[in-house]
Amino acid sequence: MSEEKEPIRVVISGAAGQIGYALIPLVAGGKTFGPNQPIILHLLDIPPAMKCLGGVVMEIEDCAYPLVRGIVATDSYEVAFDKVDWAILVGGFPRKKGMLRKDLLAKNASIYIETGKVLDRCASKDCHVLVVANPANTNANTLSMNTPSIPRGNITALTRLDMNRGAGILAKRLGAKPSDVTNVTIFGNHSKTQFPYIDRADINGTPIRTAINDDSFLDQGFITQVQNRGAEVIAARGFSSAMSAANAIKDHVHDWFHGTKPGQIVSMGVDSTGNPYGIADGLIYSFPVTIKNREWAIVGGFSLTDAQRTLMQTTEKELKEEKDEVSASSNL
Ligand code: LMR
């Protein structure tokens, strides 16, 4: 009989929200860390959400998940981040009507400065962090500047949702299974400037550009569809995506924890420093990566046309501007 593994501590911030509600069953049910990895769930939210979070805790208990060895539900950063091994940060200040992007950046910058400081003090020194709250890449960068004792490579931002969206759109167009479409790549920011790249993607071994013989769709319509998908979901649902966001978080953390399969390339927002694509250092930029032993490595050598390079630079420029705005608002 194999010995039982030590439980790992996993914090989810914004745990009482819609993404939290869709994500907790995936994490607690073994879909992220695997069916043999016990976990202690740390659930963090703001004080007005505590009553709701209490209900979520009751439901987790009522699910009788075999892997859940403890639940900590709190509105205290110190308690929530105590000794955590993995942090999935969904909590942030949502964009309100009439709010300028600059104001959203500033509000979230102050949240992620504080989050970083407490995480640095309280979490495991090898804590692996996924930032989901928007602006995700810049929040991750702000956090990283405040976590000097956690390796910068351990701080990532979610672009797997965009990657999955790209695979879904291509599969639908081909009348194929989404799982047959592999290696769609997202470059840049999780925003409307992101660049979904398909020239390394294939369907059952056939390059996407061969399978879909329509350059105008692949170089324009497809890119716009992926870029606008989040806004379309908000317009239709009245809320930001939650089910698909939770599913993408599950995929991101699963692959980071277990490693990528041979030939599999995934997209993650990661430290751009020293990247092989000429993107400025010091950003959290989404690149194609492979993962081994919980360390990601950027896959270089993708061929890029001038037009594609321009798309990569447009999203880089937005990330630089976001970083500058955060610095201006917080003296970082
Ligand atoms: C999404 O991509 O669905 C969200 O990040 C959109 C948003 O602005 O909340």
Residues whose N, C-alpha, C, O or C-beta is under 5 A from the ligand:
A	BS01	LMR	G230 S240 S241
